Amino acid sequence: MEHPTSSTLLAQEQTKHLQKSLGRMDILLLVIAAVISIEVLGQVSGFGGETFTWTLILAVTFMIPYGLIFAETGGAFAEEGGVYIWTKMAFGRVTAAVAALFTWVTQPVWVGGAMAFVAVETWSEYVYPIHAGGVGDYLFKLGFIWITVTSAVISLKHGKWLPSLGAILKVVFLAFFLVVTAVYGFQHGFNGLDLKFFSPTMAGFLGVTPLLLFSFLGFESGNSAAGEMKNPAKDVPISIARTSLLAAASYLLPILAILLVVPLDQITGIGGLFGAIATVFTVFGSAAPLMLAISAVVFCFVLVSQGGAWMIISDRMQAMAAADGSFFGGFFGRFHPKLGTPIRVNTLSGIVATIFMLAAMQLTGSSSALFGVVLTISISTFLLSYLIAIPAVVRLRTQYPSVVRPFRVPVSDTGFKVLGGICLTWIAIGSWVAVFPGTLERVFGIKYDFEGVWGLSQPAFETFALGTLGSIMLLGILGYIFGKKVRGEMQNDSSNDVDLPEAVPAIDLQS
C-alpha cells in the first residue's frame, strides 16, 4: 500500500532543480504582495459602516485561529508544494489533487477575469482613456496577464524583485492614502458617522463574509515555494504572524477612510477606492490630476506584482502536484533545470487567465457588475480549497505527533481542533454564499434583488458559476487519470519519502 508521504521519481528529480533564494524578508514581501488585496477595498466598502464592524469581527474570530494553525503547520512541514503536500499526507493524493487544483485555478481566473479589468478601468479613468471592448482594451488585458506570467517564469532569484517592489509600493500607497485622507478631513470634514452606522446586520453579514474571507486567506501560500526558502522552519511562522497583523491594518484603516469620504451610493467594486482617492486628492489643488495619474500607475503596478506573486506561488504547488502524478503527470510536472521555475504550468496559467478574460468580456453588464461576478467565482474556488486544507492541517497535528513544531500553538490537540472548526465554519458559510448568493437571504426573510445586486439574472450567474466549477472538476478528473503512469513510478527506499523534521529549536514570533 502506498505510504502517504511517498513521492514519485519525477517529483524527487524535480526538487533537485529548486534554488534556495528566499530569505525571511523575501518571504514576507512575497506574501504581502500576494495576499493583501487592495483591489477589493471598494467592493467590501459598498456594504457601508458594518463592513468595518464585520472586518474587525473576522480579524479576531477567523484570522487569529487561522493564522495560528497554519503558522504551526507551515513551520513543521516545510516541503515544496505547501497545501498539496499537507493534504496528501493527511488524506491521500486524490483529495490533495482537488485541493491543489482549486487553489491554483483561482489565481489565473482572478488575474484574467478581475484584476486585468480593474487595472484597465483605473488606467482608462486616470491615465489614458481606453475604449471598453476595443482593441486597446484587449491588448491591455493581454499584456497585464502575460507580464504576470513572465515574472513567474524568470528564476526566483531574479524574479522576486517584482512582488517585493510591489509589496513595498502597496504599503506606501495605502499609508499615503491614509495620510492624505486625514489632511482632507481636517480641511473639509468627514461623513457624519455614528454608532448606528456601524451596526452589523444579517444582510451585511451574508454579503461581506465571502469577500472578507477571500481577503484574509493565503498567508500560508508561501509554503508552496518552501523548497526554495533558506530557513522555512523558522521564517514561515514569523512571516505569517507579521503579514496577518499588517493585513488586518491594511483592510480596517482604508475601509474606514473610504467610508469617511465617499457617499455610500457612490462606492462600486472598481471605483470605490479611487473614488475616495479622487475626493481626498483635491487637497493638492491643480496638481490633483497629476497625483491621481501617478497613483493609478502605481496601483496598476501593484496589481501586476500581486498577480505575479500568486503565479509564482500557486504554479509551484500545481507543478509539484503534477510531478507527483496528480495533474497530467510528467508534462506539467517539470521545473526548468537552470531557472528552477515550472515554465509549463506558468504557461498554462497564462492560457487559463486569457480564456477566462475572453469569457468574462462576453458577459453583458457594467464593468462594476462584471468585476463583482468574476470576483465571486474566484472567491468560490479559493474558499472551496480550504474546506479540504483546514481539516488536513488539523489532522496533521494528531497524525504526525512526533514531528517537532518550531512554533507550536499552545493548546491541546482538542483545542487545535476547535480552532480548525471555527475556521471551517466561517469557510463553509462563505463558500455557500459565494456559490449560491441570495439563498440564505431568503431563508432569513431578507429581501434580495438578484439582478440589482449582480447586474444579471440568477440563472445566468449560476450557469457561469456552476459551469466554471464543473469545468474545473472535469479538468481535475482528467488530470488525475492521465497521471497514473507517473504515480506508478515510485522509489522503494526511504529517500523517496517527504522529509519530516526531527529537531528544530523553538522560535518566538516576536523575534
N, C-alpha and C positions, 0 to 999 in steps of 0.2 A: 504493500500500500504506500502511496506517495506521501512523504513527510511534508507537513505544512510549510516548513522553512526551506525545502529543497528548491533549487532553481535550475534552469536549463543550461546546456552547454553554451548556447548562444548568449544568454544573459551573463554568464561568467566571463565569456570572451569580451563582451562589450564594456564591462566595468573596467577593463584594462585601458580603455581609451579615455577615461574620465581624468580631468585635470583639476587638481586641488588648488583653487584660486580664490575661494570666498572666505574672507576673514569675518570677524564679528560685525564690523561696520558695514561691510558689503551685504551681509545677510539682512541687517536692519534696514538698509536703504532699499534692498530688493523687495522686501515685504511691504514697506511703506509705499513704494511705487505701485505695487500690485493691488494692495488691499484697500487703502483709503480712497474711496470712490467719490471725488468731489462732484462728478457729473450728475449724481443722483440727489444732490442737496436741494435743487429746485423741486424735484418730484416729491420728496418727502415733506418739504415745507408747505406744499399745497394743501395739507390737512390742517393747517392752522397751528394755533398755540399748543394743542395737545400733542403735536409732533415732538416738541421739546420734552413734554412730560413722558411720552412713551419711550423716547430715546434714552432718557435718564433711567427709566424702569428697566429697559432691556440691558443697559450698560451694567446694572447691578445684578439683575436676576439671570441674565444669559451670558454676557461677556465674561464675567468673573469665573463662573464654573467652567465655561467652555475653554477659556484661556488656561485654567489650571490643569484640566485633564489632558489637553493637547501639549502643554509645556512638559508635563511628565513623560508622555509618550514620545514626543519628538526628541527628547534628550536621551531616552533609553534605547530607542530603536532607530538608529541613525544610518539607514541604508538608502542608497539612491532609489527613488521610486515613491517614497513617502506613503501616502494613503493606500496605494496599491499593495505595497509590501505588508503594511499593518493588517489590512483586510484579508489578505491571503493567509497570513499567519493565524488569524482569528477564525476565519470561515471557509478558507479554501479559494482556489483560483476562480471558479465561476462567479462567486459573489464579488470577488476583488475586481474581476473584469468589468462588471456592471458599475461598481463604484467609480473606478478609474475613468470609464467612458463618459459617465455623466459629468464628472469633474472636468475632464479635458474638453468636451464638446461645448461646455458653457462659454469657454473663452473665445473661440472663433465666432460663435453665434453673437456674443456680446460685442466683440470688436467690429465685425462686419455689419451687424444688424442694428446697433445702437450707438457705439462710440463714434463710428465714422459719421453717423448722422448728426450727432451733437457737434462734432468738430466742424463739419461743413456749414452747419447752421450758424455757429458762432463766427466763423471766418466770414461768411457772406454778410452777416449783420454788422460787423465791426471793423473788418479789414478791407475786403473787396467783394462786391456783390457777385454771387454765383447763381445762375438761373436754376431753380429746382427742376429736376428731371432732364436737364440739358446735358450736353457733352461734358461741360466743365464739372458738373455735379458728379457724374460717373467717374471722371478721371481723378477728381479729388479723393473720392472714397476708395477707389482702387489704389491710389498712391498711399493713402493712410494705412490700408490693410497690409500692403506688401512692404512698407517700411518697418512695420512691427515684426513681420516675418523675417526680414533681413537681419534685424537686430538680434533675433534668436538664433540665426544661422551662424553668425560670427562667433568665434571662440569666446567662451565666457570670460576669459582673462581680459579681452579687449571689449567685448560686447556689453559688459556690465556697466560701462560708463553711461549708457543711455538711461536705464532705470535709476541709477544713482543720481545723475543730474536731475532727472525728472522728479525724484523723491524730494530733493533739496528745494527745487523750484516750487513744488506743491506746497510744502510747509511755508516757504517765504510768501507765496501767493495768498494763502489763507491768512497768514499773520498780517500782511499788508492790508488786506481787505478789512480785517477787524480793526486795525488802527484807523483807517480812513473812515470806517463806519462810526467810530467813537467821535472823531472830529466833526463829521456831519451831524451827529446827534447833538453835540454841544452848540452847533451853529443854528440848526433848523428844528431840533426837537425830534422825538421818536413817535411811532404809532402809540396811541394810548392802549396799553395792555394792562389787564387786571387779572386777579387770580381766576376768575370765571373763564377768561380766555384760554387758560392752560388746563381747564378741567378735562380729564380723559372721558371718552365715550366709547361704547361698544363699536359703533360705526368707524370711529377713528382707529380703534384697536385692530379691527379686521383689515382696514385699508393700509395702515402703515407698517404692520408687523412684517410682511414679506420683504418690504423694501429695507427695513432696518436690519433684518437678519442677513440679507444679501450684503449689506454694507459692513456688517460686523464679522462675517465669516472669512476664512482664508489665512489666518495668521500662522497656521501650521504648514502652509503651502511651500515654504522654503525647503522643507524636508524632501521635496521631490528632487532637489539637487544636493542632497546630503552627502553623496559620494564625492562631491566637488568642494566640500567645506573643509577647512583646515582643522577645526575642532568642534564638530557639530554637537557632541555630547554636552559641552559647556555653553556654547554660543546660542543654540536654538532656544532653550528655555528663557534665557535673558532677553533675546530678541523678541520673543512672543510677549513677554511681560511689558517691555518698553513700547512696542508698537500698539499693544492693546490700550495702554493709557493714552498714547498720542492719538489713536483713532477716536477714542471717546471724546477728547477735547476737540478734535478736528470736525466732528459732527455736531456736537452740542453747541459750540460757540458760533459757528457760521449759521446754523439753523436759527438760532436766536437773533443773529444780526439781520438775516433775511426777513424774519417776521417783524422786526422793529422798523424796517424802512420800506418794505414793499406791501401794498394793499393785497389782501388775500386773493381777491378775484383776478389779480394780475400775475399770480405765480403759476408758471407752467413748467412741465418737466424739462424742457430745453432752456427756456428763457428765465427761469426763476432766479438762478444765481446771478446771471449777468443783468437781469432787471434790477437787482439790488445794487450791483456794482455800478451800473449806469446812474442810478439815483445818487449814491454817495460820492461818485467821482465828480459831481457838479462842484465840489469844493475846489477843484483845480481850475475852475473858470474856463477860459478859452483853450486851455491845454487838455480839457476833458476828453475830446475825441481822440487825441493822440494817446493819452493814457489808456483809454478803452481799447484802442487798436493794439497797443503793446501787451495789455493784459490778455487780449484774445489770442495773440500769437503764443504767449506763454502757456495759456490754457490748452491750446491745441497741442503744443509740445508735451505738456503733462499727460494728455490723453494718449499720445503716441507712446510715451515711455511706459504708461500703465499697461497698454496693450502688449508692448514688447516684454515687460516683466512677466505678464501672465503666459505669454508664449514660451518664454524661457523656462518657466516653472512647470506648467501643465504638460508641455510637449515632452519633457524629460520623463515625467511619470508615465505617459502613454507609450513612449518608446520602450521603457523598461517592461511595461505590461506586454508589449508586442514581442520583445526579446524573450519573455517568459512563456510565450505561446498562448497569450490571451487576446491577441488582436492581430489577426492575419499573419502571425508568425514572423518569419525571417525578414521579409521585405521592409517593414516599418520598424523592426527592432534593431536597427543598426545605428551606431554613433560613428561620425566621421573620425578616422584614425588620427588625423592631425588637428582638427578643430575641436574634437571632443563633443560635438553637438549632433542631435538627431535630425539631420537635414531632411530626411524623408517625411518624418512626422511634421516638421516645420512647414514643409511644402503642402502637406495635406491640410494643415490648419489654415493656410492661406486660401486654399481652394474652397474649403468649407465656409470660411468667412465671406469669400466672394459670392458663392452661391446664395448664402443667406442674405447678403446685401441686395443681390438682384431680386430675390423673392420678396424682401421687405419693400423694395421700391415699387412692386406691383400692387401693394395694398393701397386702397383708397383711404383718404382722410388727411387731416393736417399732419405736419411734421411732428407736432407735440403728441398727437394720438398714436402715430406710428412708433415714436420713441417709447411710449408707455406700454404698448403691446409687446414689442421686442424685449424691453426690459423685463417684463413679466415672464416671457418664455425663458430668458436667461436665468431668472430667479428660480423658476420651477426646476430646471435641470440641475442647478447648483444645490438647491435645498434637498432634492431627492438623493443626491450622492451622500449627504450627511445622515440620512435615515439609515444608511449602512455603515458609514465611517464611525459614527459615535458609538453604536453598540460594539464595533470592532475594538476601539481603543479601550472601552470599559472591560471587554473580555480579556485583553492582553494583560491587564493588571493581575487577574487571577490565574490565567493560563500559563504565564511565564513569571512566577513569583521570584525565581532565583536571579532574574536579570536585575542588575544593580541600576537604580534610577539616580542619575546625577542630581536631578531635582525630583523630590517625591512630595506629592500633595499630602499634607499632614492629617490625613483621615484614614479610617479603616477601609477595607475593601467594600464594605457595605456603604460607607459614606461616599466612596468613589462612584459606586453605582447610583446613588441618589443624585450626585452632581450630573452624571451622564443622563439620568432620567429627566432631570429638569431641562437640560439642553434638548433632549429628544422630543419632549412635549412641545417646546417652542417651535422646533423644526417641523413637527407634524402639522401643527396649526398653520404655519407659514406655507407649507407645501400645498395643503388643501386649498387655501385661499388663492394661491398663485395659479393653480391649475383650474380651479372651478370658482372664479370670482362671482360674488353675488349669491351663492347658495347658502352660506351661513347667515348672511344678512336676512334672507327670507325666513330662516329658522327662528331668528330672534325678532322677527316682525319689523325689520328695518327697511324702509323704502329704498329701492336701489334702481336707478335709471341706468341700465347697462350701456345703451348707446350714448347717453350723455356723458358717462364716465370714460368709455373706451373709444368712442368715435366710430364704432362699427357694431354690427349686430352680434348677439351672443353666439348664434350658430357659426358665423364667420370666425369669431375669436376661437371657439372650441375646435373648429376644424383645423385652424392654424396651429393651435397649441397641441392638441392630441395628435395631429399629423406629424408635428415635429418630434414629439416623444416617441411615437410609433416608429418613425424612421430611424431614430437613434437606437431603439431596441433591436430593430432588424439589422442595423449595422453591427451591433454588438454580437448578435447571434451568429451572423455570418463570419465575423472576425474570430470568434472563438472556435467555430467549426474548422476554419482554414488554418488555425494554429495548432491543430492536432499533431502534425508531424514534428513541430518544434518541441511540443510537450513530451514527445516520446524520446527525445534525446536528452537524457539525464545522466549525470555522473553518479557513480555508486559510492564514492569516497566522501569523507566529511568536508572536503574543501568545497563541495558543491552547496553547502548549507549557508543560510544567511548568518552572518557573524553576529552573535549575541554578546554584548559587552560583559566582561567578568568583574571588573572593578574600576570605578571612576570616582575620584573624590567628589564629595557633595559640593554643590555650589549654592551661592547666595544670590537671589535675584536682584539684590540691591547693589551687587558689585558692578 
